[in-house]
Amino acid sequence: MSFDNQTASIHYACAVVNAARRLGHDPAPMLEEAAINPGLLTKTEMRLTPEQLAKLLQAAWRIEDDEFLGMGIGQCRHGIFTLMARQAIHCGNLRAVYRHLSRFYNLVSGAIRIEFESHEKIASLSMALTAPELDQDHMLVDFLMLIWHRFPSWLIGQRIPLLGIDFAFSKPAHAKEYPLLFPCPARFDQPVNRFYFPADRLSLPVVQTPETLRRHLRRAPLDWFQRQHYYQAYTRRVLDALMPDQDFVNLQIEDIAAMLNITARTLRRKLTEEKTAFQELKNIARRDTAIHLLSQRHLPISQIAHTLGYTETASFSRAFKEWTGTSPQRFKR
């Protein structure tokens, strides 16, 4: 779940596979659905695309019917998070979100115990596993602490700044992933898993809507594994209009405005208020589509460049390196 050049450590795929085997499930269909070669699992330096890791988790959730992937006591049925999120969207502010999240999971699951605390300057969320020995690769802790930070951040439309994070286990071999997962100081061998953030953020309002939540849940868990961008309402709607269309490079702002039943002038004004612009969003769509297409082994880079509206492959390569920090050739390998 690292976000270094849009890749994820193979460690997390291995953890999902190991847990599936302990539960008596054949991981082969999960790996196939995620387009992960089983031979890669032995190569500790290998990395996956966020799309691959997201598809692996989706397959595991569906096959195991357990959102905790067999890494906690009892079964957290697939759909529990969605139920929590549909209630959280109606919370007034971040404080209410964390209170709801804590009460909800403490009621529905015996696998974890969550505690939200707020003081004058510092707020914190802690989580203890009731059977930490089941989380042998620390996948469940990493994944849940990531969600408890990133989903509320998405709800309020901005990143919650972390002051520090504690883990109730010794420093693991994959600890180099943590600065990318949690951009703050990390401490190990602590009494409980806990992260800290400024208490003044608790009054920030929830800006998402039931409509944006439906789209967010359809993409889950992909958005949680990618570099985090907290898009406001019209920015998100423009991106959603661009992304499903392979011919988006030919779309103009007038086309998108017509889809949204507003004028192009109004859409420009709304995007300006959200501190973005149509061309910037078009480049984001190009980047994300490029990453997806480069994951399709059979597509040559020249064809991908043409699909994205580049007349020269070299121009696409320069743009892709600017977006991700690596060349399309290296990313594809």
C-alpha positions in Angstrom: 0.0 0.0 0.0 2.8 2.4 -0.8 2.2 5.3 -3.1 5.7 5.6 -4.5 5.2 6.1 -8.2 1.7 4.6 -8.0 2.9 1.2 -6.8 2.1 -1.1 -3.9 4.5 -3.4 -2.0 4.1 -7.1 -2.9 4.1 -7.7 0.9 0.4 -6.9 1.0 -0.5 -9.3 -1.7 1.4 -12.0 0.1 -0.4 -11.2 3.3 -3.8 -11.6 1.6 -2.7 -14.9 0.0 -1.3 -16.2 3.3 -4.5 -15.4 5.1 -6.7 -17.0 2.4 -4.7 -20.2 2.6 -5.1 -20.3 6.4 -8.8 -20.1 5.9 -8.8 -23.0 3.4 -9.4 -20.9 0.3 -7.5 -21.3 -2.9 -5.9 -17.9 -3.7 -5.4 -18.7 -7.4 -8.7 -17.2 -8.5 -8.0 -14.1 -6.5 -4.6 -13.7 -8.0 -6.0 -14.3 -11.5 -8.7 -11.7 -11.1 -6.1 -9.2 -10.0 -3.7 -10.2 -12.9 -0.9 -11.1 -10.4 1.5 -13.8 -11.5 1.9 -16.1 -8.5 5.6 -16.3 -9.2 5.9 -12.6 -8.2 5.0 -13.4 -4.6 8.5 -14.7 -3.9 10.2 -11.5 -5.2 10.2 -9.1 -2.2 11.4 -6.2 -4.3 8.4 -6.4 -6.7 5.6 -3.9 -6.6 2.0 -3.8 -7.8 -0.3 -1.2 -9.3 -3.0 0.1 -6.9 -5.5 -1.4 -9.4 -4.0 -4.9 -8.9 -4.1 -4.7 -5.1 -7.6 -3.3 -5.1 -8.9 -6.1 -7.4 -7.2 -8.6 -5.1 -8.9 -7.3 -2.1 -12.3 -7.1 -3.9 -11.9 -10.8 -4.9 -10.9 -11.8 -1.4 -13.9 -9.9 0.1 -16.3 -11.6 -2.2 -14.9 -15.1 -1.9 -14.3 -15.0 1.9 -17.3 -12.7 2.7 -15.0 -11.1 5.3 -13.8 -7.5 5.1 -11.2 -8.3 7.7 -9.8 -11.1 5.5 -9.7 -13.7 8.2 -7.2 -11.6 10.2 -9.6 -10.9 13.0 -11.9 -12.8 15.4 -15.2 -13.6 13.8 -16.5 -12.5 10.4 -16.9 -8.9 9.3 -19.4 -9.5 6.5 -18.8 -7.9 3.2 -20.9 -4.7 3.1 -20.4 -3.7 6.8 -18.1 -0.8 5.8 -20.7 0.4 3.2 -23.4 0.4 5.9 -21.1 2.5 8.2 -20.2 4.9 5.4 -23.9 5.5 4.4 -24.5 6.7 8.0 -21.3 8.7 8.3 -22.1 10.8 5.2 -24.9 12.4 7.3 -22.5 13.4 10.1 -22.1 17.1 10.5 -18.4 17.3 11.0 -15.2 15.3 11.6 -15.8 14.9 15.3 -19.2 13.3 14.6 -17.6 11.0 12.0 -15.0 9.6 14.4 -17.6 9.2 17.1 -19.9 7.3 14.7 -17.1 5.2 13.3 -16.0 4.1 16.8 -19.5 3.3 18.1 -20.4 1.4 14.9 -17.4 -1.0 14.8 -17.4 -1.5 18.6 -21.0 -2.7 18.2 -20.8 -4.8 15.1 -17.3 -6.5 15.4 -15.6 -8.3 18.2 -12.3 -8.3 16.3 -11.3 -4.7 17.0 -11.9 -2.1 19.7 -11.8 1.5 18.6 -11.5 4.5 20.9 -11.7 8.2 19.9 -10.3 10.8 22.2 -10.3 14.6 22.0 -8.4 17.1 24.2 -7.8 20.8 23.9 -5.1 20.6 21.2 -4.7 16.9 20.2 -7.2 14.3 19.1 -6.5 10.6 18.6 -8.0 7.4 17.3 -6.8 4.1 18.7 -7.5 0.6 17.6 -6.7 -2.7 19.4 -7.1 -6.1 17.9 -8.7 -8.7 20.2 -6.6 -11.4 18.6 -3.4 -9.8 17.2 -1.9 -13.2 16.5 -4.4 -13.6 13.6 -2.9 -10.6 11.9 0.5 -12.3 11.3 1.7 -9.9 8.6 0.2 -6.7 10.2 -2.0 -6.3 7.1 -5.2 -5.7 9.0 -3.7 -3.0 11.2 -2.1 -1.2 8.3 -5.2 -1.4 6.2 -7.7 -0.3 8.9 -5.5 2.5 10.2 -5.1 3.7 6.6 -8.9 3.7 6.2 -9.6 5.4 9.5 -7.4 8.3 8.3 -8.2 8.4 4.6 -11.9 7.9 4.5 -12.7 10.7 7.1 -10.2 12.9 5.2 -12.2 12.3 2.0 -15.5 13.1 3.8 -14.2 16.5 4.8 -12.5 17.2 1.5 -9.0 17.6 2.8 -6.2 15.6 4.3 -6.2 15.3 8.1 -2.6 16.2 9.1 -1.1 13.4 11.2 1.2 14.4 14.1 2.3 10.8 14.8 1.3 7.2 14.7 2.0 4.3 17.1 1.9 0.5 16.4 1.5 -2.2 19.0 4.1 -4.5 17.3 7.8 -4.4 16.6 9.2 -2.7 13.6 8.3 -5.0 10.6 10.4 -5.7 7.5 8.1 -3.6 5.4 8.3 -0.6 7.7 9.8 1.5 4.8 6.3 1.7 3.4 5.0 3.6 6.4 6.3 7.1 5.6 4.3 6.8 2.4 1.2 5.4 4.1 1.3 7.7 7.1 3.4 10.9 6.5 4.3 11.4 10.1 6.7 9.9 12.7 6.0 6.3 13.5 6.7 4.5 16.8 6.7 0.7 17.4 6.2 -1.6 20.4 3.6 0.8 21.8 0.6 -0.2 24.0 -2.0 0.3 21.2 -2.3 1.3 17.5 -3.0 5.0 17.5 -2.7 8.1 15.4 -2.8 11.7 16.5 -3.9 14.9 14.7 -4.8 18.5 15.6 -8.1 18.8 17.5 -9.0 22.0 15.7 -9.8 19.8 12.6 -12.7 18.2 14.4 -15.0 21.1 13.6 -14.5 20.8 9.8 -17.7 19.9 8.1 -18.5 16.9 6.0 -18.6 18.1 2.3 -19.4 14.9 0.5 -22.9 13.9 -0.4 -24.7 10.5 -0.8 -24.2 10.8 -4.5 -20.4 11.3 -4.3 -20.3 8.5 -1.7 -21.9 6.0 -4.1 -19.2 6.7 -6.6 -16.5 6.5 -4.0 -17.8 3.1 -2.7 -17.9 1.7 -6.3 -14.2 2.5 -6.6 -13.2 1.2 -3.1 -10.7 0.3 -2.1 -8.8 1.7 -5.1 -9.0 5.4 -4.0 -7.4 4.5 -0.6 -4.4 2.9 -2.3 -3.6 5.8 -4.7 -2.0 9.2 -4.0 -4.6 11.1 -2.2 -6.4 13.9 -3.9 -9.4 15.3 -2.1 -11.6 16.6 -4.9 -14.5 18.9 -4.2 -17.9 18.4 -5.8 -17.6 19.9 -9.3 -14.0 18.7 -9.7 -15.0 15.2 -8.8 -18.0 15.4 -11.2 -15.8 16.5 -14.1 -13.3 13.7 -13.4 -16.1 11.2 -13.3 -17.4 12.4 -16.6 -13.9 12.2 -18.2 -12.7 8.9 -16.9 -15.2 6.4 -18.3 -14.8 7.7 -21.8 -11.7 6.5 -23.8 -12.3 9.4 -26.2 -12.1 12.0 -23.4 -9.1 13.7 -25.0 -11.6 15.1 -27.6 -14.1 16.4 -25.0 -14.2 20.1 -24.3 -15.6 21.9 -21.3 -18.8 22.6 -23.2 -19.4 18.9 -23.6 -18.9 18.2 -19.9 -21.1 21.2 -18.9 -23.9 19.8 -21.1 -23.6 16.4 -19.3 -23.9 18.2 -16.0 -26.9 20.3 -17.2 -25.1 23.6 -16.5 -23.4 26.2 -18.7 -19.7 26.2 -19.6 -19.4 29.6 -17.9 -20.9 28.3 -14.7 -18.7 25.2 -14.7 -15.5 27.3 -15.2 -16.6 29.5 -12.3 -17.2 26.4 -10.1 -13.8 24.9 -10.9 -12.1 28.2 -10.2 -13.8 28.4 -6.8 -12.4 24.9 -6.2 -8.9 26.1 -7.3 -8.6 23.9 -10.4 -9.2 24.2 -14.1 -10.6 22.0 -16.9 -7.2 21.3 -18.6 -5.6 20.3 -15.3 -8.4 17.8 -14.7 -8.0 16.5 -18.3 -4.3 15.9 -17.5 -5.3 13.9 -14.4 -7.6 11.8 -16.5 -4.7 11.3 -19.0 -2.4 10.2 -16.1 -4.8 7.7 -14.6 -5.8 6.3 -17.9 -2.2 5.9 -18.9 -1.5 3.9 -15.7 -4.4 1.7 -16.4 -3.5 1.1 -20.0 0.1 0.4 -19.2 -1.1 -2.4 -16.9 -2.5 -4.1 -20.0 0.4 -6.2 -21.2 -0.7 -6.4 -24.8 -0.9 -2.7 -25.6 2.2 -1.1 -27.1 3.3 2.3 -25.6 2.9 4.0 -29.0 -0.7 3.0 -29.1 -1.3 4.2 -25.6 0.3 7.6 -26.5 -2.0 7.9 -29.5 -5.1 6.9 -27.5 -4.3 9.8 -25.0 -4.0 12.3 -27.8 -0.2 12.5 -28.2 1.1 12.6 -31.8 4.6 11.5 -30.6 5.5 8.7 -28.2 8.4 10.8 -26.8 5.9 13.6 -25.8 3.8 11.0 -23.9 6.9 9.6 -22.2 8.0 13.0 -21.0 4.5 13.7 -19.7 4.2 10.3 -18.0 7.6 10.8 -16.2 6.4 14.2 -15.0 3.2 12.6 -13.6 4.7 9.6 -11.9 8.5 10.0 -11.7 9.2 7.1 -13.9 9.1 6.3 -17.6 6.2 4.3 -19.3 8.7 1.7 -20.3 10.0 1.1 -16.8 6.5 1.2 -15.3 5.3 -1.4 -17.9 8.2 -3.7 -17.0 
